[in-house]
């Protein structure tokens, strides 16, 4: 344990006000924090997209709504909420505040306002370092999971292999059956998830349709998945498909989506939160990475997950819409995705069938 953290640590607040996939990547770090302080009350400041996940994690006791901060795009700044938010944070008497949000250029001043006895986190290269014992430089490379675990190591916390978690419960299966008129997995199926938060991160929907039809020809049922905000995209994809399919875009909860993915033979998706759910559930996936930083966000298990990314000099980018022709998406072809899918289906066929055989 880092000797700079003195006295009992009973109350910890963690800032990770990012989307679902980003929060999943923080789970190994949260696990290390819980292991270091098993009796502490741990709260996470987050955005609504992470709430359902955080409230089920055994490593976190409480999800707290984050009212935004200038320059952070994930949550619009609610200026009117800030006085009450800040008063509540400072009245909580945190023993430790941990900035797990990123480099700290924008967020370190925010975390300093929370009134914690100790503050830890990352700092950008060349930026002010509040306390070198509790802050480490934000890594310029490496996977997001390992970047966050680097801070845990700096603080002297024991870390593990960085395995992700997606805590399904037995009742989630029943909820899926209830919502979808007795849904049973039955014959093998693939999930096709064409959405992503930014349009620049989306592979063309017509190409997803072509891949889905190829998977159908391989003997798989096709299930379309996506968020409620992606229902129009789901309808567009559904209309393009010339094969039978089930359109569940916008019609699942986070946890019933997890059940669908858990029992699927394959997921085909963009580089978005669902790819991290598949990684946590060990579901084979083909991920088309458009614009994102592959080394930072790709599932580490390269045998089970195939990330297809066309080289582009502008990668990574944060544009909502690509201003230069979207080559990072258009240069990934349907044939390439189908071949990757066929390879995964062949490679993991026995592993997926085994539980069925063992149960009979």
N, C-alpha and C positions, 0 to 999 in steps of 0.2 A: 504494500500500500504506500502511496505517496505521503511522505511525512509532512508535506505542506498542508495537508488536510488534517486539521487538529480538532480535538473534541469529538463528541458523539455526532454522528450523521443520522438524524432521524427523519429529515424532510428533504427530498431532492426534487428539483424541477428540471426537466429536459426540454430544450427547444428543438423541435423537428417539425416545423410547420410546412410540410411538403405533401405531395400527393401519395396515393396508395403504394405505388411501387417503390418510391423513395423511402416510405415508412417501413415497408417490408425489408429493405436493405439495411435498416437500422436495428432490426430485431437482434442480431448477434451482439451488438454493442449494448443494447438494453439488457440482454441476458447477462452480460458481464457485469453491468452495474448492479443488477439484482443480486448476483452471486456475491459481489463484494459487500453489499449492505442488505442482507436478507430481511432485516426487520424494519428497514426504512419505508416510509410512505413515498412512493415515486409517482410523480405527476408528469404528464407530457403535454406541452403546449402544441396543439396541432390544428389542422384545418378540417372542415367537415368530411372531406374524402377519406380521412384516415380514422375517423371516430369508431366505426364498427370494428375494425381490426384492433385498434388500441384497447378498446374496452374488453376484448377477449384475451389479450395477452397476459400470461401469468406474471410477467416481469414488470407490469405497470399497474398501479392501483387506481389511476384516475386520468381521464382525458380532459383537458381544459381548452376551451375555445380561444383561439388566437385572433385578436382584432386587427391584424395587419400591421404593416410597418412600411414607411416609404421605400420604394425600390423593390419590394418583394411582390412578384406577380401572382403567387398562388392564392392570396387572400386579399381582397380589396380592403384598403385602410378605412376603418370605422373610427373617425376622429372622435365622435361623441362617446364611444365606448371606452376610450382610453383613460379618462380620469378614474372611473370606477375600477377598470382592469388593473391599473397601476396601484391603486390603493389596496385592492385585494391581494395582489402579488406581494406587496411590501408588508402587509399584515400577516402573511403566511409564515414569515420568519424561516425562510429556507436556510438550511445548513449548507446546501450545495446546489448551484445552478450550472448545468452543463450545456454548452452550445454545440449541438450535433447538426446544425443546419448547413454548415459549409465553411467557406474560408474566413468568415467573420468580418469581412469588410463592411457589410451593412448591419450585421446582427450583434456584434460584440458590444456596441454601445447600448443596444436594446437589452441584452442580458444583464449588463451592469446596472440597469435601472431596477431590476427585480428585487434588489435588497438582500441578496443571499450573503451569508457569512463567507463563503468561498465561491469563486467563479472559475470554471475550467472550460476549455474549448480549443478551437483552432484559431490561428492568425494567418493572414496573408503574408507572403514574403515581403520584407521591408516595412511592414506595418508595425504599429506600436504593440508591444507584448506586455500585457498587464502583469503577468507573473510567469516566468519561464518554467517554473516547476509545474504549473497547472495548464499551460498553453503550449501547443506544438504547432509547427508550420503545416499549413494545409498542403497535402501532397499534390503534385502536378500530374501524377500518373497513378495507375493501379485501379483495381475494382473498387466500387463504392463501399462494399462491405468491409474490405481490408483498410480503406482509408479511415473509416470510422473506428475500426478496431485499433488502428494506430494510436488514436487518442487514449483508448483504454489502456494500451500498453504503456504509454507515456505516464499515465496516472498510477501505474503499478498494479493494474487489475489483471487477474487471470482471464485469458481469452481461450476460446475453443476454435474449431475449424471453420466457423462462420456459416454453419448450416442455417438456412431460412426456416421459418415456421409459419404455418397457416392452420390455426387451431380449429379444425372442424369438430363438430359434436354429433352424437348419434341422432339427435333430433333434427339435424339439418336434412338428412335423407327424407324424413317424414314430411318436412316442410316442402321439399321439392315435389313429392308425390301429391301432397294436398293442393299445391298451387297448380300442378299440371295434370290433374285428373288421373291420378294413379300412375304417374310416370315410373317406368322401370327401365333400367339401362338396356336390358335385352340384347339385341344384336349390336355388334361393335359400331361405334360412331366416332366421328372427328368433330371437334369444335373449330369453327372458323370465326375469327374475331377481327373484323375489318376496321374498327375504330381506333382512334388515338386522340388525345386531348388537342393537339395541334394538327392542322391540315398538312403541314410540312412533314409530319411524322407518318403520314398514311400512304401506304402502297395503293395504287389505283384499284378501285372497287371492282372493275371489270376483270382484273387479273385475279383477285380473290375468287370471283365467280368461276373463272376457268379452272383454278386449282380445286375448288369444291367439286366441280363436275368430274375432274380427273379422279379425285378421291372416291366419289360415288362409284365410278367405273371400277375401282379397285375393291368394291364390296362394302364400303363404309356408308352408314347413314350420315347425313350432314345436319349439324346443329349450329345455327347462327347465334352468337352471343355478343353482348355489348351493353353499354350503360344506357340509362334512360335518355340521356342527351343525344344518343346515337341512333335513336329509333328511325329517323328519316334515312340515315345511311343504311340501316338494316333493311328497310323497305326497298331501297334502291338495289341492294344486293339480292334480295329475295326475288325481285322482278326480273333480274338478269339470269337467274338460275333456271335451267331447263330440266332439272332433276328434282325428285321429291326431297323435301327438307323441312326442318322445324325451325321457325324463326322465333327465338327467345330474346332478341335484342331489346333491352329495357324492361324485361319481364322477369328478371331474377333479382334476388337480393345478393349481397356479397357472398353469403354462405351457401345459398343454393347454386350460385355460379361455381363455387368451390367444389360442390358435390358433382356437378356436371363435368368439371375438368378432371377431378380425381378418377372418374370412371371412364374417361375418354381414352381412345387409343392414341390420339394425337391432337395437338393444338397447332393451328396456323394463325399467326397474328403479326401485328406490328410490334415495334419495341415500345411497349407500354406496360401498365401495371399488371395486366393479365399474364404477361410472360414471367413475371416474378412469382405469381401465384403458382403457375405451372412448375417453376423451378422448386418451389417449396414443397409441392405435392409429388415431385419426381415424375411428372407427366411429360413424355417426349413432345418436343415442340420444334417448329420451324418458325423462326423470327426474321421478318424482313426489317432491317434497320435502316431507316431513312433519316439522315441528318444527325442522329445521335452519336455519342462517343462510345464506340463498340467496347473498347477495353474497360470502360468504366461501368457499363450497364449490362453487358451480355451475361447470361447464366454461365457460371464457371464450369459446369459439367458439359464439356464439349462433346462427349459421347451421346448424351441424351438430348441435347439442345443444339440445333444448327442455326447459327446467326448468319444471314446472307446480307452483305453490305457492299455496295459498289463504291469504289474509291471516288472521292470528290475533294477538291482542294479547299472547299468551304466548310467541310465537316470538322467539328460539330458546329451546329448553328442553333439559334433560338428564335428564328423567324416563325411567325404563325403561318405565313404563306411563303413558299419559296419564290424569291425574286429572279432566279436565274435558270428556270427551266426544269427544276426538280430531277436532275440527272441521277441523284443518289437513289431515287425510287425507280425511275424509268429504266435504269440500266440493270435492274434485277428482273430476270425474265421468268415467265410462268414455268417453263421447262426446268429451270434450275430449282425452283421451289418444289415442284412435283418430284424430281429426282431425290432431293433431300428427304422429302416425306416418305417416299418408297423405301429408302435406306433405313430410316428410323423404324418404320412399320415392320420391316424384315428383321432388324436387329433386336427389337424388343418384343417380338411376338410371343416367345415362350415365357418371358417374364410376366407379361400381362395375363396370359392364359392360366398360369400356374395356380393363382389363388382360387380360380373357379374349379379347376381339377381337384385341388386339395380339399375343397369344401364338399365335393360330391361323394 
